[in-house]
Amino acid sequence: MGLFYIVLISAEWVFLSMLDDLVFHDPGMPIFGIAVMLALIIVWTFIISYLILASRIDLNKKTWSSTAYKAQKAKRGAGRGEQDGDTGNTEAQAIGRRRGAGRAQDYPEDSDGLAAAAERLAKPLDIALPNPKRARRIALAASLMVLALAYVPHFIQRTAIMEQETETAAQTTRAIATAFEDARLDAFSIDPTEEHDELGYYVTADILDAAGDNTGSSARVDVDNTSAVVEVSYTLAVDPTATLEDNLARAEAGLARMHAPLAALDIPARADGMLTYGSLSEAFRQAFLTGSIYESIGLQYYELDDAGIVDGAEINCYYFTDTEKDWDEHTEPRIYLVLEASD
C-alpha cells in the first residue's frame, strides 16, 4: 500500500509538470517541484520502513504474546475450561509466544501487519480499534495537497509572464502588419494577446495584382515571445511561360517591395541581417539564369562563402520546381529566400 502512495505522489508530479508545460508554457523544469516531490517520497519511505520494522518487533514482544493468548482463550470460550496454577500460566505464556511469533511470520513484509493482527485479537476481546485507513488517507491527501500548493505560486507567476510576453510580442507583430499594409500589401497576423503561443507568432504579407488576386509572392516574419524577429522568409512566384530573365527581374522587384517595409522598422531581431538584407545572392542569380525552368536550385549559407552570413543572418536561397517529365498544371515553381539568425 505504501508503494501505491508513492506512485500516486509521483503521478501527481508528472501531471503538474505536464500542466506547467502545456498550459503555462514553461520552457524549463521547475527545480522546486522536483525537490518537494522527492522530499515527500523520502518521508513516505521512512514511514513505510518504520511500520514494517515496528510490525516485526511488536508482534514478537512478550506483551503481544500474552495478549494473543488471552484473545485465543476468549475465542475458544469458557466451555473448554481454564488452566490454573503456575504450570498453566507457564504453558499459556509459551503458547502465546508461539502464536505471536506465528503472526509476525504471517505479516513480515506488510506495513499493515500490526494493524491486521491487532484487529484479529481485538475482535474476540470486544475492543474497539481506531480505523488505520482513515489516518493513511488523511496523510496521503495532505501530501498531495502540499505538492499541489507548491506549484500554485509558480502557476500565478507564469500567468503574469505569459500576459507580459503576449503584450510585448503584439507590439512587434502590429508594427510589422501596419508597415506591410502601408506598403499596400495584403497583411495577415493573429493577435498574440488573444492566446499565448509558446512557439511564437507570425505575420504574412501577399502581393496582389490589379484585380486583387494573390500573385503567389509573399513574405512571412516569425516573432518569438520576447518580441524579437527570429526568421524572415520570402516566396517569389515564377511564371513558366516567361523567360528566366523576366522571372528573375519580377522576383527581385517583388522582393524589394516586400523587404522595404521591414528595413524601415525599428524592431528587435535576433540578427540585424534579417531586417537589413533583402536581395538574392549573386551566386543564386547566376545559377538561376544559367539553369532551366525545370531544374531546382538550393544554395544554403555555407555554400555562399563570405556572402552566406550578413549582419548575423544566414542567407539561404532556393528554387523549387518539377522536372520536365513531372511537370503538369499543378506545378507552381517558386523562388525562396530564407533568413535565420546565425548561432
PyMOL commands that set and color helices and strands:
alter all, ss='L'
color gray80, all
select helices_A, chain A and resi 2-22+31-58+62-76+78-80+85-106+113-122+132-182+192-194+244-263+273-276+282-289+301-303+305-308
alter helices_A, ss='H'
color red, helices_A
select strands_A, chain A and resi 186-189+201-208+214-223+229-237+297-299+309-310+313-320+334-341
alter strands_A, ss='S'
color yellow, strands_A
deselect
rebuild
show_as cartoon
